[in-house]
């Protein structure tokens, strides 16, 4: 669960970072575009000012050479034409300038119009002066109008220059402002990028440490599983086998390499004494389930097993898988079936089967005792005698509560009476303080008394607690 939360958090952080970086880039490119526009405006203004300066110089030179020619002779005519041609070239260059704003275009159009009128007036004046002399030129041309045109052009050029200089100052201020913004935006982007790197590194490092811890825990658990004396199977949430110890190999005939990754139910052909939906419900509610199951050996024979199922959870409570601890009860199951058949037969059949049953009791590894309705021992096998440190003949016919008064009022006493009163079998795991061990007791009531199978499960319980 925590891993999913971390993944979601990382995705959200990267989405937010992507949005913020995209916004920063949009603002940055916008400022860069504005800066480029301002720079282009500055360059355009500089070109315009430079051309205006040349035009002003050439206009003054043409006006001076015109006046000099009028006051002297033809020797000063070539300088006039030279300056006139320079001014005409200036008008051509002015006309070639391109502007992106209407104000500059209007300035350009108006200035060219003034220059063309001034040049036309000057050319006509010089031609008349050259052909007919100063008196005719003065009588034909309005000198005051030529002077006024000159002053208008010079004044208009000065107005344009002032306007261009003001715009250049504004553009330079904007350039500084945009440059400052771009610098801060890049600085913020660097900080954001470093923050993302730091957060990613921190998150990945934390996840890697958790992975190492989980790997260590899994290795430890795998070692515990392999060293348990009972068959142990671990499966993931999809019921695929993830671990299979050597005792499971001995019980079912499959090696670990043959079963890893396979569905446990399909592999072993599992059949339960309870509906599987009830088992899953109990597992979800209590986190564990105990019961009997029927499995298939690799060779096709049927195996009966006691199964203890427990959920494997992470520190946050996320279910990682399931561990199954099994115990082969095939022989005991056969014995139970024979016992049930024996209880239903008549007395003669009981005598015939008693000898066989006794032999079976002596073969099984579980301790077994039989009590009559007065709680007197009627039978106990060798394993039970060994566990009680008493001989078989020593206990037969004696009352269990007299021989073991410390059991009176305890859980074992309670479940024996419960089985007798309800006539229902009982399966319980009990801890005995006297020897500090755990036992699993299977209590079967009959019309004639009580039969009890029990065996030491201390090692299994400790392994389950370790898991």
N, C-alpha and C positions, 0 to 999 in steps of 0.2 A: 504493500500500500504506500509506504513512504517513498519507494522507488518511483511509483507512478506519480506521486505528488511532486517529487523532485523533477521528473521529466516534464510535467506540465508547467512547473515554475520556470524551467529553463526555456521552454517554448514561448511562454508569455514574455519573459525578459527579452528574448531575441526578437519577438514581434514588435514590442515597444521600442527596442533599440533600432530596428529597421525603420519604423515609422518616424522616430526622432531624427535618425540620420538622413532619411529621405527629405524630411522637412528642412534640416540644416542645408542639405545639398541644394534644394530648391531656392532657399534664401540666398545661399552663397552664389549660385549661378545667376540669380536675379541681380545681386549686387555687382557681380563681375560684369554682367551685361550693362548695368547702369554705368559702371566705371569705364567700360569700353566706349559706351555712348558719349560720356563726358570727355574721354580722351580724344575721341573722334571730333567732338565739338571744338575742343581746344586746338587740335591740329587744323581744323577747317578755319577757325578764327585766326590762327597764326598765318595761314596761307593768305587769307583775305587781307589781314593787316599788312603783310609783306607786299602784296600786290598793290594795295592802296598807297603804301609809302612810295613805291616805284612810280605809280601813276601820278602822285602829287609832285614828285621831283620832276618827272618828264613834262607835266603840265606847266609848272613854273618855268622850266627851261624853254618850252615852246613859246610861252607868253613873253618871256624876256627877249628871245631871239626875234619874235615878231615886232616888238617895240624897237629893238635895235635896228632892224631892217628898215622900219618906217622912218627912223631918225637919221639914217646914214645912206648907204647905197647898196648895190647888188652884191657886194662882197660878203655881206652877212646873210645872204639868202640861203646858201647851203646849210649853215647850222640850223636855220629854221626848219628846213625840210627834214634834216636828220632828227631833230627833236619831235617834229610832227609824226614821222614814221614810228619813232619809239612810243609815242602816245597811242598811235593806232594799234601797235603791237600789244600795248598794255590793255587796251579795250578788248582785244581778242582773247588775251589771257584771262581777263576778268569774266568774259562771257563763258569761258570754258570751265570756270569753277562750279562745282556742284554742292548744293546745300540741301539739308533735310528739313529745314524749318521755313515757314512762309515769310517770316520777318527778313531773313537773310536774302531770300529770293526777291522780295520787294525792294530791299536796298540795292541789290545787284541791278535789277531792271531800271530803277530810277536813276542810278549813277550812270549807267551806260547811256541812258537817254540824254542826261545833262552833258556828258562828255561828247556825244555825237553832235549835239547842237552847237556846243562850243567849238569843236573841230571844224564843223561845216562853216560856221561864221568866220573863224580865223582864216580858213582856206580861201573863202570868197574875198575877204579883205585883202589878203596878200596878193591874190591874182589881180584885183583891180589896181592895187598899189603898184604892182609891177608893170602893168600895161598903161595906166593912165596917170600915174603920179599920185603924190600925197593929197593934193587938193581935190582931185576927183574922187579918191578913195574916201576922204573925209565927208565929201558931200553925198556920196552914195551910201556909205555904211554908217550906221549908228554906233559910234565908238562907245558910247555909254552902255549900250546893250551888250557888247563884247566884254566890257569890264564887269558888268553885272553877272554875266554867265560864268566868268572866271571865279568871281567871289562865291557864287552859288555852289560851284563844283567844289572849291576848297572848303567851304563851310559844311557841305554835305559829307565830304570825306572825313572831316574832323568829327562830325556827328556819328558817322559809322564807326570810326576808330574808338571813340569813347564808349559806344555801345558794345563793341567787340571786346574791349578791355574789361568792361564790367562783366560781360558774360564769361570771359576767361577766368576772372577771379571767382565767379560762382562755380564754374566747372572745376577749378582747382580745389575749391573747398569741398565740393561733392566728391572729387577723387580721393581726398584725404579721408572723408567720412566713410566712403565705401571701402577704402583700403583698411581702415580701422575695423569696420564691421567684418570684412573677410578674415582679417587676422584673428579676431575674437571667435569667429565661427570655426575656423580651422583649429584654434586652440581648444574650443569646446568639443569638437569632433575627436581630437586626439585624446582628451580626457575621457570622453564617453567610450571610445574604443579601448583605452587602457582599463576602464572600469569593467567593460564586458569581458576582456581577457582575464582580469583578476577574478571576477565572479565565476567565469567558466573554469579557470584553473582550480579555484577553491572548491567548486562543486565536484569537478572530476576527481580531485584529490580525495575529497570526503567519500565519494562513491567507491573509489579504488580501495580506501582503507576498509570500508564496509565489506567490499568484495573479499578482501584478504581475510577479514574476521569471519565472514560466512564460509569461505573456503576452508579455513582452519577448523571451524566448527563441524563442517561437513566431513572433513578428514577424520576428526575425532569420533564423530558419530559412526562413520563407516568402520573405523577400527573397533568401536564397541559392538557394532552389529556383527562384524566378522568373528569376534571372540565370544559371542554369546553361545550358550550350550543348546539353545532352541533354534529352530528354523526361523529366520527373520527375513522379511521382504519389505522393501520401501518402494513406494510408488509416488508419482507426481499427481497433480490435480486432474489429469486426464486418465488416471489409472494405468499409466505406462510404468513398467518396472525400472527403477533407478539403482537398486542394490539388491543383492541376492547372496546370502552367506553360504558357507560350505555345508551347513546342516540342512538348508533348503535344497541344496544340490543332492545330498544324501537321501532326503525324504522323497523328492519328486523325480530324480534322475536327470534333471537338466543342469548343464553348467551355466555359470554366470554369463558367459559370452553368448549363449543360445537364447537367453531370456531378456537381456537388457533392451529396453525400448519397446517390448511387446506388451499388449494389454493383458493384465493379470487374469481377468475373468475369462477371456477367450483362451488363454494358454492352459489354464488349469480346469476349465469347464466347471466353474464354481456353481454349487447349488447350496442354498442356505435354508435353514429350518424356519426362518422368518422372511417375510416379503422384503425385498431390497429397499423399497421406499421407506419402510419403517426403520430399517437399519441406518439409512442415510439421515433420516430425521433425528434418530437418537444420537448419531455421530455429530450432527450440527448443534444439537442441544447440549450434550454433555462433553463433547470432544473425544469420546471413546465409546467402544462397544465390545462386548464379549459374547461369544456364542459358538455354536458348532457349524461346521461347513463340510461339504463333500467335494473332494477334488479328484482329478484324474492324474495318475502317474504317467510318466512318459511312455511306459509300456502298455498303457490302457487300463491298468487295474485301478480299482476305487480306493481312495484314501479318505478316512475320516479324521478331521483335525479340530482341535479347540483353537479358536482364533481370538486374539486380543488386538483390537484396532485402536490406534490413537492418532490424532492429528498432529502434524509437525507445523508449528507456527513460528513466525518471525517475532522480533521484539515488539513490533507494532500490532501483532495479532493477525497478520496476514497468513492465510493457510498456504503453506509451501508444498505439502504432500501428506502422505499417510504412511505409518509404519505398522506392519502386521507381524505379530509374534504368534507362532503356531506350535502346536504340540500334537504329535501323532497319537490318536486314540482309537486307531482301527481295531486293535485287539480288544480294547475295552468296550468298543461299540458292539463287537461280536458277542462279547461276554454279556453285555446288557440285554442284547436280543435273546440270547440263550436263557438268561435269568428270567426275562419276562415270559418266555415260553414255559420255563420250568414252573413258575408260580401259577400258571394257568392249568397245568397238567394235574392229574390225580396223584395220590400218594405213591403208588408204585413207580410211576414215571419219575417222581422226585427222587426216589432212592436210586434209580438207575442213573439219573443225571448227576446226582450229588457227587459221585466219585469223579466224573468228568469235570464238573464245576470246580471241585477242590483242586484238581490238577491244574486247571486254568488259573485259579486264584494264585497258585504257587508260582505260576510262570510269569504273571504280570509283574511289572516293576512298581505298581502302586501299592500302597498299604490298603488292606481291606479288613473291615470288621463287620460282624453281623450281631445284632442285638434283638432279643425277643421283646414282647410287649411290656415286660417288667424291667427292661433296661439291663438285662443280664447278657453277658457275652455268650453267644452260641458258636461263634467261629471267628478266628483271626488268622491271616496268613503269615508267612515268615517275615515279610517286609514290615507288617504291623508290629509283630513281636520284637523285631530289631529296633524299630523306632521307639517302642515303649520300654525297651530294656527289660522285657519280661518274656518268659517262655509261653508257648501256645497253651499248654496244659494248665499253666498257673492262673490264667485269666478266664478260661472257659467256665461258665456257670456263675461267675461272680458279677456283682452289680457295678456298672461303670462309674456311678456317682459315689459309691462307697470307696472304690479303688482310687478315684481321682476327684476328691471333694473340691479341689481348687477350680474345677470346671463348672461347678454349680453356680448359676446366675450369670455366667459369661455368655459370649456370643454363640459358642458351640452348643451350649445347653439350650439356648433360645431357638436356634435353627433346627435342632433335633425335635423339639416339642412342636415347632411350627410345621415341620414335614409330617409328623404323626397326626396332628390335628387336621391339617388340610388335605392330607394324602396327596400332596404335590411334591415332586422332586425339588431339591434346593441345590444351587451351585453357588458357593461362597468362597471368598478368599479371606482367611483369618490370620491374625498375628498372635503368636503365643509368647507371652513375656518370659515364660519359664526357660525356654531355650533360645529366645530371640530370633525366631524364624517365622517365615510366612508359609502357609499351607493352603492349597486349594482343596476344598471338601465337596464331594458330590454325594448327596444324601438321597437315598431312594426308599420311600416308605412301602411296606407291603402289609397284607392282612396279618402276617405273623410277627411283624416287628420292623426293624430298620436296618438297611445296609448302607455302609459308608465307605467310599473310596477317597483317599487323600494322598497327596504327594507334596514334597518340598518344592516351593516356587521362589525361594528367597533370591536366588541368583537372577531370575527373570525379572522380579519386581525391582531389584536394584538397578538392572539394566534399563528398565522402562523409566525409572526415575531419572537416570542419567540422560536419557534421550529427551 
